[in-house]
Amino acid sequence: MGTMTIEAIWFTCFEQICFNKEVMKNMKRLRILYIADGRLNSFSSPHSFIDSKYILNGSIEFLCNNLQWVYWEQYPWVSLSDNFKPQRLVHLYLGWSLLHDLWTKRKELLPCLRWLDLSFSDRLMQIPNFTGMPNLEFLNLKRCWSLKKVHPSLGNCKKLNKLSLYRCKSLERFSCVNMESLEHLDLEGCLKLDKFPNFFGRMKLELEIKVEGTGIRELPSSI
């Protein structure tokens, strides 16, 4: 009905989903959005699954800016809506998506964001400016095969704890990362990456680094 009382939407195992712009606008208290399908593993390709089962009418032109937790498996558009400015967002999962980038031609302020997972989004070509994400702790870009570079502003994320670029086979540029809180850095399978990123801050003793299957020839002497 799209009433003001709705705080959560939770979809699993559906055949068709349709969004109505006016209805979504009324959900001003929406805090949780979960869209997934438990039958995902029965398909060999996530995109064949989208074509055959995940049918969307219209578009998602409006998402509540009060959203704090978003889990959307196989997000079917190339970017998020320009109207979506979720400054209270803490958790964002858009794995197996058709994203090319998160936002087009704008920098978004996400001061509360701690968890960002875009894994298996094999059409993702660029990731956003991280300057507006000072509290980011977890970043998963696993198997984002079209990704060629990591935005240098990632070095501003002083609270980053885990970063995975596992098998980002097109990745060529990864200029810097902040080591102050980092405990896990996975670059395994980044075939085109030939230089270890510069790092800021004092490295933690428990830091785990994986570089198997990369083009990296030399590690910093401090490691």
N, CA, C and O of each residue as an XYZ file, in Angstrom:
892
protein
N       0.823     -1.216      0.000
C       0.000      0.000      0.000
C       0.858      1.267      0.000
O       0.373      2.350     -0.328
N       2.133      1.127      0.369
C       3.007      2.288      0.381
C       2.686      3.264      1.485
O       2.649      4.472      1.253
N       2.452      2.758      2.695
C       2.083      3.640      3.795
C       3.312      4.108      4.554
O       4.399      3.548      4.410
N       3.130      5.129      5.356
C       4.205      5.712      6.155
C       4.693      4.747      7.226
O       5.788      4.928      7.758
N       3.898      3.713      7.560
C       4.256      2.824      8.657
C       5.286      1.770      8.258
O       5.879      1.137      9.131
N       5.511      1.570      6.971
C       6.407      0.509      6.519
C       7.864      0.860      6.809
O       8.357      1.911      6.399
N       8.549     -0.043      7.527
C       9.952      0.166      7.869
C      10.874     -0.832      7.200
O      12.083     -0.607      7.136
N      10.322     -1.947      6.691
C      11.158     -2.966      6.054
C      10.404     -3.636      4.912
O       9.194     -3.852      4.988
N      11.147     -3.961      3.844
C      10.640     -4.757      2.728
C      11.593     -5.920      2.549
O      12.804     -5.723      2.449
N      11.052     -7.143      2.507
C      11.881     -8.351      2.452
C      11.298     -9.290      1.402
O      10.215     -9.845      1.588
N      12.033     -9.468      0.280
C      11.583    -10.339     -0.806
C      12.542    -11.514     -0.959
O      13.759    -11.329     -0.980
N      11.992    -12.725     -1.065
C      12.791    -13.893     -1.448
C      11.947    -14.787     -2.343
O      10.725    -14.846     -2.209
N      12.613    -15.481     -3.258
C      11.963    -16.488     -4.105
C      10.730    -15.943     -4.819
O       9.620    -16.431     -4.608
N      10.924    -14.937     -5.660
C       9.814    -14.349     -6.391
C      10.020    -14.539     -7.895
O      11.140    -14.764     -8.352
N       8.948    -14.448     -8.646
C       9.018    -14.545    -10.094
C       9.000    -13.176    -10.752
O       9.627    -12.976    -11.793
N       8.291    -12.241    -10.157
C       8.173    -10.916    -10.765
C       8.043     -9.860     -9.678
O       7.380    -10.070     -8.662
N       8.679     -8.738     -9.907
C       8.590     -7.641     -8.952
C       8.377     -6.335     -9.709
O       8.988     -6.106    -10.752
N       7.520     -5.496     -9.185
C       7.196     -4.241     -9.861
C       7.213     -3.114     -8.832
O       6.624     -3.234     -7.757
N       7.888     -2.024     -9.170
C       7.950     -0.874     -8.280
C       7.096      0.257     -8.830
O       7.121      0.544    -10.027
N       6.349      0.888     -7.952
C       5.543      2.042     -8.310
C       6.167      3.276     -7.668
O       6.345      3.326     -6.451
N       6.492      4.255     -8.476
C       7.206      5.435     -7.994
C       6.460      6.146     -6.874
O       7.061      6.497     -5.858
N       5.172      6.362     -7.044
C       4.398      7.099     -6.054
C       4.289      6.330     -4.745
O       4.331      6.918     -3.664
N       4.149      5.007     -4.849
C       4.078      4.179     -3.649
C       5.387      4.240     -2.883
O       5.396      4.385     -1.660
N       6.506      4.128     -3.617
C       7.814      4.162     -2.966
C       8.071      5.512     -2.291
O       8.728      5.576     -1.251
N       7.558      6.575     -2.879
C       7.731      7.903     -2.290
C       7.071      8.022     -0.931
O       7.531      8.778     -0.075
N       5.989      7.275     -0.729
C       5.255      7.349      0.536
C       5.955      6.620      1.677
O       5.632      6.835      2.845
N       6.913      5.760      1.341
C       7.572      4.952      2.371
C       8.736      5.725      2.991
O       9.898      5.353      2.827
N       8.421      6.769      3.682
C       9.447      7.668      4.210
C      10.146      7.112      5.444
O      11.159      7.661      5.877
N       9.620      6.029      6.019
C      10.234      5.423      7.203
C      10.953      4.117      6.860
O      11.401      3.401      7.756
N      11.064      3.808      5.575
C      11.698      2.558      5.164
C      13.175      2.559      5.555
O      13.929      3.442      5.147
N      13.584      1.564      6.348
C      14.960      1.478      6.826
C      15.699      0.262      6.270
O      16.923      0.286      6.134
N      14.954     -0.806      5.946
C      15.557     -2.067      5.497
C      14.944     -2.497      4.175
O      13.722     -2.542      4.033
N      15.801     -2.814      3.204
C      15.348     -3.344      1.916
C      16.174     -4.576      1.589
O      17.395     -4.494      1.451
N      15.507     -5.718      1.466
C      16.186     -6.985      1.198
C      15.524     -7.647     -0.006
O      14.331     -7.952      0.023
N      16.297     -7.867     -1.059
C      15.781     -8.513     -2.263
C      16.767     -9.596     -2.683
O      17.889     -9.299     -3.092
N      16.345    -10.842     -2.580
C      17.215    -11.965     -2.930
C      16.352    -13.152     -3.319
O      15.143    -13.166     -3.091
N      16.996    -14.142     -3.907
C      16.274    -15.348     -4.311
C      17.114    -16.559     -3.917
O      18.268    -16.677     -4.329
N      16.545    -17.445     -3.130
C      17.261    -18.605     -2.635
C      17.634    -19.612     -3.694
O      18.431    -20.511     -3.423
N      17.079    -19.495     -4.919
C      17.366    -20.455     -5.988
C      18.538    -20.026     -6.855
O      18.801    -20.641     -7.888
N      19.245    -18.980     -6.447
C      20.339    -18.441     -7.248
C      21.369    -19.496     -7.627
O      21.844    -19.520     -8.762
N      21.717    -20.368     -6.683
C      22.781    -21.338     -6.911
C      22.423    -22.402     -7.938
O      23.302    -23.137     -8.387
N      21.177    -22.500     -8.315
C      20.794    -23.512     -9.292
C      21.045    -23.066    -10.722
O      20.809    -23.827    -11.660
N      21.525    -21.830    -10.900
C      21.797    -21.305    -12.226
C      23.298    -21.147    -12.416
O      24.006    -20.704    -11.512
N      23.769    -21.510    -13.585
C      25.202    -21.438    -13.856
C      25.673    -20.012    -14.048
O      26.833    -19.711    -13.767
N      24.815    -19.130    -14.517
C      25.188    -17.743    -14.766
C      24.195    -16.812    -14.102
O      22.989    -16.993    -14.274
N      24.653    -15.826    -13.353
C      23.729    -14.895    -12.714
C      22.926    -14.099    -13.719
O      21.794    -13.706    -13.438
N      23.506    -13.850    -14.907
C      22.791    -13.032    -15.888
C      21.700    -13.826    -16.606
O      20.685    -13.257    -17.006
N      21.903    -15.134    -16.771
C      20.832    -15.931    -17.342
C      19.666    -15.988    -16.363
O      18.504    -16.058    -16.764
N      19.994    -15.956    -15.071
C      18.956    -15.940    -14.049
C      18.137    -14.662    -14.131
O      16.912    -14.687    -14.020
N      18.832    -13.540    -14.326
C      18.129    -12.260    -14.445
C      17.196    -12.275    -15.641
O      16.054    -11.823    -15.550
N      17.682    -12.800    -16.778
C      16.883    -12.788    -17.989
C      15.646    -13.663    -17.861
O      14.585    -13.303    -18.370
N      15.760    -14.807    -17.191
C      14.673    -15.761    -17.195
C      13.706    -15.616    -16.030
O      12.526    -15.943    -16.158
N      14.197    -15.129    -14.896
C      13.361    -15.109    -13.704
C      13.146    -13.726    -13.114
O      12.074    -13.416    -12.594
N      14.191    -12.894    -13.202
C      14.154    -11.628    -12.484
C      13.607    -10.551    -13.413
O      14.371     -9.830    -14.055
N      12.292    -10.445    -13.481
C      11.634     -9.543    -14.422
C      11.148     -8.309    -13.664
O      10.364     -8.427    -12.723
N      11.602     -7.146    -14.064
C      11.179     -5.917    -13.414
C      10.455     -5.017    -14.396
O      10.903     -4.815    -15.524
N       9.342     -4.488    -13.956
C       8.593     -3.542    -14.768
C       8.927     -2.128    -14.316
O       9.053     -1.861    -13.121
N       9.068     -1.226    -15.282
C       9.378      0.154    -14.937
C      10.798      0.282    -14.423
O      11.696     -0.409    -14.906
N      11.017      1.161    -13.444
C      12.345      1.365    -12.894
C      12.218      1.763    -11.435
O      11.131      2.092    -10.958
N      13.317      1.730    -10.747
C      13.337      2.107     -9.339
C      13.825      3.546     -9.253
O      14.974      3.795     -8.889
N      12.958      4.490     -9.587
C      13.336      5.894     -9.632
C      13.446      6.505     -8.247
O      14.083      7.544     -8.071
N      12.829      5.865     -7.266
C      12.846      6.455     -5.928
C      13.112      5.385     -4.879
O      12.400      4.384     -4.799
N      14.143      5.611     -4.081
C      14.411      4.801     -2.897
C      14.481      5.742     -1.701
O      15.001      6.853     -1.805
N      13.963      5.298     -0.583
C      13.914      6.142      0.605
C      15.319      6.514      1.065
O      16.182      5.647      1.199
N      15.547      7.789      1.305
C      16.854      8.248      1.759
C      17.122      7.903      3.222
O      18.226      8.125      3.719
N      16.108      7.357      3.918
C      16.294      6.925      5.294
C      16.757      5.475      5.392
O      16.928      4.953      6.494
N      16.959      4.826      4.258
C      17.414      3.442      4.280
C      18.754      3.332      4.998
O      19.666      4.132      4.789
N      18.842      2.312      5.853
C      20.070      2.073      6.605
C      20.729      0.754      6.211
O      21.937      0.588      6.379
N      19.951     -0.167      5.695
C      20.461     -1.509      5.381
C      19.838     -1.964      4.059
O      18.625     -2.153      3.970
N      20.672     -2.136      3.039
C      20.189     -2.550      1.709
C      20.943     -3.802      1.268
O      22.173     -3.817      1.223
N      20.191     -4.843      0.948
C      20.744     -6.075      0.381
C      19.938     -6.355     -0.881
O      18.754     -6.684     -0.808
N      20.584     -6.221     -2.043
C      19.874     -6.417     -3.314
C      20.744     -7.283     -4.210
O      21.673     -6.798     -4.856
N      20.436     -8.550     -4.238
C      21.189     -9.496     -5.053
C      20.739     -9.387     -6.503
O      19.544     -9.455     -6.794
N      21.694     -9.218     -7.412
C      21.431     -9.076     -8.836
C      20.658     -7.790     -9.162
O      19.662     -7.804     -9.885
N      21.146     -6.701     -8.612
C      20.585     -5.387     -8.931
C      20.633     -5.194    -10.451
O      21.706     -5.317    -11.041
N      19.496     -4.895    -11.103
C      19.408     -5.007    -12.560
C      19.644     -3.737    -13.368
O      19.380     -3.738    -14.571
N      20.131     -2.653    -12.763
C      20.379     -1.428    -13.506
C      21.852     -1.046    -13.440
O      22.592     -1.567    -12.606
N      22.278     -0.143    -14.309
C      23.708      0.169    -14.437
C      24.226      1.108    -13.351
O      25.439      1.237    -13.183
N      23.338      1.763    -12.616
C      23.755      2.620    -11.510
C      22.571      2.819    -10.570
O      21.442      2.451    -10.893
N      22.836      3.397     -9.421
C      21.760      3.749     -8.508
C      21.106      5.049     -8.970
O      21.712      5.836     -9.696
N      19.883      5.261     -8.547
C      19.144      6.450     -8.945
C      19.825      7.716     -8.445
O      20.369      7.732     -7.340
N      19.802      8.769     -9.243
C      20.369     10.054     -8.838
C      19.605     10.673     -7.668
O      20.120     11.551     -6.976
N      18.358     10.203     -7.451
C      17.551     10.727     -6.346
C      17.888     10.062     -5.014
O      17.430     10.503     -3.960
N      18.678      9.017     -5.066
C      18.990      8.237     -3.865
C      20.213      8.831     -3.174
O      21.329      8.740     -3.686
N      19.997      9.447     -1.998
C      21.079     10.064     -1.228
C      20.967      9.609      0.225
O      20.533     10.362      1.097
N      21.364      8.368      0.465
C      21.125      7.718      1.767
C      22.211      8.012      2.795
O      23.089      7.178      3.014
N      22.169      9.152      3.412
C      23.227      9.549      4.337
C      23.214      8.758      5.643
O      24.141      8.875      6.444
N      22.174      7.953      5.865
C      22.113      7.116      7.064
C      22.470      5.663      6.758
O      22.413      4.807      7.641
N      22.833      5.389      5.520
C      23.097      4.022      5.099
C      24.342      3.461      5.795
O      25.396      4.096      5.820
N      24.193      2.251      6.363
C      25.284      1.580      7.066
C      25.802      0.391      6.273
O      27.008      0.146      6.239
N      24.897     -0.355      5.632
C      25.244     -1.610      4.958
C      24.664     -1.600      3.541
O      23.461     -1.408      3.362
N      25.522     -1.806      2.533
C      25.066     -1.850      1.142
C      25.670     -3.059      0.441
O      26.882     -3.140      0.247
N      24.803     -4.001      0.064
C      25.223     -5.183     -0.695
C      24.505     -5.172     -2.031
O      23.275     -5.152     -2.081
N      25.285     -5.187     -3.133
C      24.727     -5.243     -4.488
C      25.515     -6.272     -5.298
O      25.960     -5.987     -6.410
N      25.682     -7.462     -4.738
C      26.439     -8.506     -5.408
C      25.719     -9.069     -6.629
O      24.490     -9.057     -6.699
N      26.507     -9.566     -7.599
C      25.992    -10.155     -8.843
C      25.141     -9.149     -9.624
O      24.175     -9.539    -10.279
N      25.481     -7.895     -9.562
C      24.665     -6.843    -10.170
C      25.056     -6.588    -11.630
O      26.031     -7.141    -12.138
N      24.270     -5.739    -12.282
C      24.586     -5.259    -13.627
C      25.155     -3.838    -13.576
O      25.158     -3.132    -14.585
N      25.625     -3.429    -12.427
C      26.178     -2.084    -12.259
C      27.372     -1.830    -13.171
O      28.214     -2.703    -13.378
N      27.426     -0.597    -13.718
C      28.638     -0.086    -14.358
C      29.385      0.812    -13.378
O      30.615      0.830    -13.346
N      28.631      1.547    -12.591
C      29.169      2.317    -11.476
C      28.039      2.575    -10.496
O      26.870      2.390    -10.835
N      28.373      3.000     -9.281
C      27.332      3.226     -8.280
C      26.503      4.461     -8.606
O      25.273      4.417     -8.594
N      27.187      5.562     -8.897
C      26.516      6.809     -9.249
C      27.158      7.374    -10.499
O      28.331      7.121    -10.773
N      26.401      8.125    -11.244
C      26.930      8.727    -12.462
C      27.251     10.198    -12.212
O      26.374     10.992    -11.870
N      28.526     10.544    -12.390
C      28.986     11.936    -12.384
C      28.665     12.691    -11.098
O      28.354     13.882    -11.141
N      28.739     12.010     -9.955
C      28.554     12.738     -8.711
C      29.262     12.013     -7.574
O      29.473     10.801     -7.629
N      29.617     12.758     -6.565
C      30.232     12.197     -5.370
C      29.191     12.180     -4.268
O      28.552     13.196     -3.994
N      29.020     11.029     -3.635
C      27.982     10.901     -2.625
C      28.583     10.876     -1.223
O      29.611     10.239     -0.991
N      27.940     11.571     -0.295
C      28.363     11.577      1.094
C      27.627     10.468      1.835
O      26.403     10.492      1.958
N      28.391      9.497      2.327
C      27.824      8.369      3.055
C      28.574      8.242      4.385
O      29.365      7.315      4.559
N      28.336      9.150      5.309
C      29.124      9.212      6.537
C      28.945      8.014      7.455
O      29.803      7.759      8.300
N      27.844      7.267      7.310
C      27.573      6.131      8.191
C      27.939      4.790      7.566
O      27.891      3.764      8.244
N      28.303      4.781      6.294
C      28.527      3.514      5.594
C      29.739      2.778      6.152
O      30.838      3.328      6.232
N      29.515      1.517      6.537
C      30.589      0.677      7.063
C      30.862     -0.533      6.177
O      31.973     -1.063      6.172
N      29.863     -0.965      5.437
C      29.973     -2.218      4.671
C      29.532     -1.960      3.229
O      28.398     -1.545      2.988
N      30.432     -2.209      2.268
C      30.113     -2.048      0.850
C      30.575     -3.298      0.108
O      31.767     -3.604      0.070
N      29.616     -4.018     -0.481
C      29.917     -5.277     -1.167
C      29.321     -5.232     -2.575
O      28.102     -5.242     -2.744
N      30.193     -5.183     -3.579
C      29.784     -5.172     -4.984
C      30.340     -6.404     -5.699
O      30.506     -6.380     -6.919
N      30.621     -7.445     -4.986
C      31.285     -8.629     -5.516
C      30.503     -9.279     -6.661
O      29.274     -9.225     -6.705
N      31.245     -9.891     -7.583
C      30.691    -10.609     -8.731
C      29.905     -9.700     -9.683
O      29.109    -10.186    -10.486
N      30.124     -8.396     -9.595
C      29.492     -7.461    -10.538
C      30.453     -7.306    -11.721
O      31.253     -6.372    -11.764
N      30.361     -8.227    -12.672
C      31.404     -8.314    -13.698
C      31.324     -7.236    -14.764
O      32.146     -7.223    -15.679
N      30.346     -6.323    -14.671
C      30.283     -5.188    -15.596
C      30.706     -3.882    -14.930
O      30.727     -2.831    -15.570
N      31.040     -3.951    -13.660
C      31.443     -2.752    -12.923
C      32.763     -2.226    -13.467
O      33.772     -2.931    -13.451
N      32.758     -0.991    -13.947
C      33.939     -0.414    -14.574
C      34.676      0.569    -13.677
O      35.875      0.790    -13.850
N      33.965      1.162    -12.716
C      34.629      2.097    -11.806
C      33.912      2.112    -10.471
O      32.719      1.824    -10.377
N      34.669      2.456     -9.445
C      34.096      2.552     -8.112
C      34.139      4.008     -7.681
O      34.914      4.796     -8.222
N      33.309      4.369     -6.707
C      33.113      5.792     -6.413
C      34.260      6.417     -5.655
O      35.195      5.740     -5.228
N      34.165      7.731     -5.498
C      35.082      8.491     -4.660
C      34.775      8.156     -3.199
O      33.630      8.270     -2.762
N      35.783      7.749     -2.454
C      35.569      7.308     -1.081
C      35.704      8.434     -0.062
O      35.620      8.187      1.141
N      35.909      9.645     -0.516
C      36.104     10.764      0.404
C      34.923     10.925      1.351
O      35.105     11.293      2.512
N      33.730     10.657      0.874
C      32.526     10.800      1.686
C      32.165      9.567      2.480
O      31.044      9.468      2.977
N      33.104      8.598      2.618
C      32.854      7.355      3.360
C      33.909      7.176      4.451
O      34.648      6.192      4.414
N      34.008      8.069      5.400
C      35.101      8.034      6.384
C      35.049      6.843      7.341
O      36.058      6.517      7.968
N      33.886      6.184      7.464
C      33.741      5.078      8.415
C      33.704      3.709      7.748
O      33.338      2.721      8.386
N      34.077      3.638      6.477
C      34.047      2.368      5.756
C      35.017      1.374      6.388
O      36.192      1.681      6.590
N      34.507      0.168      6.701
C      35.310     -0.879      7.341
C      35.508     -2.098      6.447
O      36.508     -2.805      6.572
N      34.562     -2.347      5.550
C      34.595     -3.555      4.730
C      34.298     -3.199      3.283
O      33.280     -2.570      2.994
N      35.183     -3.599      2.367
C      34.979     -3.338      0.942
C      35.286     -4.610      0.170
O      36.420     -5.088      0.165
N      34.257     -5.157     -0.488
C      34.407     -6.397     -1.240
C      34.137     -6.140     -2.720
O      33.014     -5.823     -3.113
N      35.187     -6.284     -3.538
C      35.086     -6.110     -4.986
C      35.497     -7.407     -5.700
O      35.972     -7.383     -6.835
N      35.309     -8.503     -5.027
C      35.710     -9.816     -5.539
C      35.091    -10.100     -6.915
O      33.883     -9.968     -7.108
N      35.944    -10.492     -7.858
C      35.540    -10.879     -9.215
C      34.745     -9.803     -9.942
O      33.800    -10.107    -10.670
N      35.125     -8.559     -9.746
C      34.607     -7.471    -10.573
C      35.538     -7.387    -11.781
O      36.478     -6.592    -11.795
N      35.277     -8.192    -12.768
C      36.219     -8.471    -13.845
C      36.491     -7.285    -14.764
O      37.531     -7.259    -15.421
N      35.596     -6.305    -14.834
C      35.784     -5.160    -15.731
C      36.456     -3.977    -15.033
O      36.779     -2.980    -15.680
N      36.665     -4.079    -13.739
C      37.238     -2.981    -12.973
C      38.719     -2.805    -13.305
O      39.503     -3.748    -13.187
N      39.101     -1.590    -13.723
C      40.480     -1.334    -14.143
C      41.283     -0.532    -13.126
O      42.513     -0.587    -13.132
N      40.610      0.209    -12.256
C      41.360      1.003    -11.288
C      40.552      1.216    -10.014
O      39.321      1.208    -10.021
N      41.280      1.406     -8.932
C      40.682      1.735     -7.643
C      40.885      3.229     -7.401
O      42.000      3.734     -7.535
N      39.825      3.930     -7.049
C      39.908      5.372     -6.852
C      40.931      5.685     -5.754
O      40.880      5.077     -4.685
N      41.862      6.621     -5.995
C      42.918      6.928     -5.018
C      42.404      7.431     -3.674
O      43.126      7.385     -2.679
N      41.167      7.908     -3.637
C      40.600      8.397     -2.374
C      40.406      7.278     -1.357
O      40.106      7.552     -0.195
N      40.571      6.014     -1.776
C      40.475      4.911     -0.818
C      41.509      5.075      0.303
O      41.320      4.578      1.413
N      42.586      5.770     -0.002
C      43.603      6.026      1.004
C      43.104      6.861      2.171
O      43.762      6.921      3.210
N      41.939      7.514      2.018
C      41.368      8.325      3.095
C      40.587      7.492      4.108
O      40.215      7.989      5.171
N      40.337      6.217      3.775
C      39.516      5.362      4.639
C      40.377      4.756      5.746
O      40.930      3.667      5.587
N      40.486      5.461      6.856
C      41.382      5.081      7.939
C      40.844      3.916      8.772
O      41.591      3.306      9.537
N      39.551      3.605      8.629
C      38.955      2.529      9.425
C      38.784      1.235      8.638
O      38.210      0.270      9.144
N      39.279      1.210      7.406
C      39.119      0.031      6.559
C      39.804     -1.175      7.198
O      40.990     -1.136      7.524
N      39.027     -2.247      7.368
C      39.524     -3.452      8.027
C      39.773     -4.600      7.051
O      40.729     -5.361      7.205
N      38.906     -4.717      6.049
C      39.033     -5.812      5.092
C      38.782     -5.296      3.679
O      37.790     -4.614      3.423
N      39.690     -5.630      2.768
C      39.580     -5.221      1.370
C      39.871     -6.413      0.468
O      40.950     -7.002      0.536
N      38.915     -6.764     -0.368
C      39.110     -7.876     -1.296
C      38.958     -7.408     -2.735
O      37.930     -6.854     -3.125
N      40.007     -7.646     -3.513
C      39.990     -7.421     -4.961
C      40.300     -8.741     -5.667
O      40.886     -8.760     -6.750
N      39.904     -9.825     -5.044
C      40.184    -11.168     -5.524
C      39.725    -11.367     -6.972
O      38.555    -11.182     -7.307
N      40.674    -11.745     -7.804
C      40.431    -12.045     -9.214
C      39.779    -10.891     -9.976
O      38.921    -11.114    -10.830
N      40.179     -9.681     -9.669
C      39.815     -8.539    -10.516
C      40.838     -8.527    -11.656
O      41.817     -7.782    -11.615
N      40.605     -9.340    -12.647
C      41.616     -9.651    -13.651
C      41.959     -8.492    -14.580
O      42.974     -8.548    -15.273
N      41.132     -7.435    -14.612
C      41.426     -6.267    -15.450
C      42.085     -5.139    -14.674
O      42.465     -4.124    -15.257
N      42.225     -5.307    -13.362
C      42.746     -4.239    -12.518
C      44.192     -3.903    -12.868
O      45.065     -4.771    -12.841
N      44.437     -2.629    -13.197
C      45.765     -2.165    -13.564
C      46.311     -1.132    -12.599
O      47.523     -1.047    -12.401
N      45.428     -0.341    -11.994
C      45.861      0.761    -11.133
C      45.197      0.672     -9.761
O      43.973      0.666     -9.630
N      46.044      0.605     -8.762
C      45.602      0.618     -7.366
C      46.662      1.408     -6.625
O      47.633      0.840     -6.125
N      46.477      2.715     -6.552
C      47.562      3.609     -6.159
C      47.879      3.597     -4.675
O      49.051      3.633     -4.301
N      46.844      3.545     -3.802
C      47.148      3.657     -2.381
C      46.051      3.057     -1.509
O      44.902      2.919     -1.927
N      46.439      2.705     -0.288
C      45.505      2.166      0.691
C      45.994      2.572      2.080
O      47.196      2.707      2.307
N      45.060      2.764      2.999
C      45.415      3.116      4.365
C      45.534      1.846      5.203
O      44.610      1.033      5.232
N      46.662      1.675      5.880
C      46.947      0.434      6.609
C      46.634      0.522      8.103
O      46.847     -0.454      8.823
N      46.143      1.647      8.585
C      45.993      1.845     10.024
C      45.120      0.787     10.688
O      45.429      0.333     11.789
N      44.035      0.390     10.031
C      43.112     -0.594     10.608
C      43.062     -1.887      9.802
O      42.430     -2.853     10.230
N      43.715     -1.921      8.649
C      43.585     -3.050      7.731
C      44.152     -4.342      8.317
O      45.273     -4.371      8.823
N      43.351     -5.415      8.237
C      43.774     -6.728      8.709
C      43.785     -7.769      7.589
O      44.373     -8.840      7.738
N      43.137     -7.452      6.474
C      43.067     -8.423      5.372
C      43.052     -7.683      4.029
O      42.171     -6.864      3.769
N      44.038     -7.986      3.186
C      44.134     -7.398      1.848
C      44.315     -8.529      0.842
O      45.337     -9.214      0.850
N      43.321     -8.725     -0.024
C      43.354     -9.830     -0.985
C      43.460     -9.285     -2.403
O      42.512     -8.700     -2.928
N      44.632     -9.486     -3.019
C      44.872     -9.089     -4.406
C      45.079    -10.319     -5.288
O      45.511    -10.191     -6.434
N      44.784    -11.478     -4.778
C      45.035    -12.722     -5.498
C      44.308    -12.742     -6.846
O      43.121    -12.426     -6.928
N      45.034    -13.114     -7.889
C      44.436    -13.242     -9.208
C      44.295    -11.938     -9.972
O      43.662    -11.917    -11.028
N      44.865    -10.848     -9.472
C      44.854     -9.575    -10.212
C      46.002     -9.623    -11.226
O      47.083     -9.092    -10.974
N      45.762    -10.245    -12.342
C      46.810    -10.603    -13.299
C      47.565     -9.395    -13.852
O      48.764     -9.491    -14.113
N      46.884     -8.257    -14.035
C      47.493     -7.099    -14.674
C      48.095     -6.105    -13.686
O      48.720     -5.124    -14.088
N      47.908     -6.359    -12.409
C      48.443     -5.447    -11.403
C      49.914     -5.768    -11.174
O      50.245     -6.849    -10.688
N      50.802     -4.833    -11.523
C      52.235     -5.111    -11.443
C      52.952     -4.303    -10.361
O      54.167     -4.418    -10.203
N      52.202     -3.485     -9.615
C      52.835     -2.670     -8.580
C      51.996     -2.707     -7.316
O      50.783     -2.504     -7.355
N      52.652     -2.967     -6.200
C      51.951     -2.969     -4.913
C      51.566     -1.530     -4.569
O      52.365     -0.616     -4.773
N      50.356     -1.316     -4.050
C      49.911      0.064     -3.780
C      50.726      0.728     -2.678
O      51.198      0.067     -1.754
N      50.883      2.045     -2.790
C      51.466      2.814     -1.703
C      50.523      2.752     -0.506
O      49.313      2.608     -0.674
N      51.067      2.861      0.684
C      50.182      2.793      1.839
C      50.493      3.887      2.840
O      51.621      4.364      2.964
N      49.413      4.270      3.565
C      49.510      5.287      4.602
C      49.294      4.643      5.964
O      48.623      3.616      6.069
N      49.849      5.231      6.987
C      49.627      4.741      8.334
C      50.540      3.582      8.699
O      51.208      2.999      7.845
N      50.553      3.265      9.971
C      51.401      2.191     10.476
C      50.714      0.839     10.278
O      49.556      0.660     10.656
N      51.424     -0.087      9.694
C      50.866     -1.392      9.375
C      50.667     -2.228     10.638
O      51.529     -2.243     11.517
N      49.519     -2.930     10.731
C      49.249     -3.798     11.874
C      50.008     -5.113     11.723
O      50.175     -5.616     10.612
N      50.461     -5.662     12.835
C      51.234     -6.899     12.801
C      50.408     -8.078     12.282
O      50.950     -8.996     11.667
N      49.107     -8.049     12.529
C      48.248     -9.164     12.126
C      47.729     -9.045     10.688
O      46.881     -9.836     10.274
N      48.219     -8.084      9.937
C      47.766     -7.896      8.556
C      48.097     -9.114      7.697
O      49.233     -9.587      7.675
N      47.066     -9.618      6.979
C      47.231    -10.724      6.044
C      47.140    -10.178      4.620
O      46.173     -9.501      4.273
N      48.147    -10.471      3.800
C      48.186     -9.985      2.418
C      48.298    -11.167      1.469
O      49.154    -12.034      1.641
N      47.420    -11.198      0.456
C      47.461    -12.255     -0.545
C      47.761    -11.646     -1.913
O      47.012    -10.795     -2.392
N      48.852    -12.079     -2.540
C      49.239    -11.542     -3.852
C      49.516    -12.655     -4.865
O      50.098    -12.399     -5.919
N      49.109    -13.873     -4.559
C      49.336    -14.982     -5.486
C      48.609    -14.731     -6.817
O      47.456    -14.301     -6.835
N      49.298    -15.004     -7.914
C      48.676    -14.863     -9.228
C      48.550    -13.433     -9.706
O      47.725    -13.146    -10.574
N      49.357    -12.517     -9.154
C      49.352    -11.127     -9.620
C      50.596    -10.874    -10.466
O      51.447    -11.750    -10.618
N      50.689     -9.658    -11.016
C      51.884     -9.268    -11.762
C      52.885     -8.537    -10.899
O      53.886     -8.037    -11.412
N      52.639     -8.460     -9.581
C      53.513     -7.735     -8.664
C      54.862     -8.437     -8.552
O      54.939     -9.635     -8.276
N      55.911     -7.672     -8.771
C      57.273     -8.225     -8.750
C      58.026     -7.875     -7.456
O      59.011     -8.529     -7.117
N      57.563     -6.850     -6.741
C      58.316     -6.399     -5.567
C      57.351     -5.861     -4.513
O      56.388     -5.164     -4.831
N      57.628     -6.195     -3.259
C      56.853     -5.674     -2.136
C      57.664     -4.577     -1.438
O      58.894     -4.608     -1.472
N      56.998     -3.620     -0.813
C      57.717     -2.578     -0.067
C      58.613     -3.192      1.005
O      58.253     -4.208      1.599
N      59.756     -2.598      1.256
C      60.712     -3.134      2.217
C      60.140     -3.194      3.620
O      60.551     -4.030      4.424
N      59.181     -2.301      3.926
C      58.599     -2.281      5.269
C      57.758     -3.524      5.540
O      57.558     -3.895      6.697
N      57.266     -4.164      4.493
C      56.518     -5.418      4.656
C      57.477     -6.567      4.916
O      57.044     -7.708      5.081
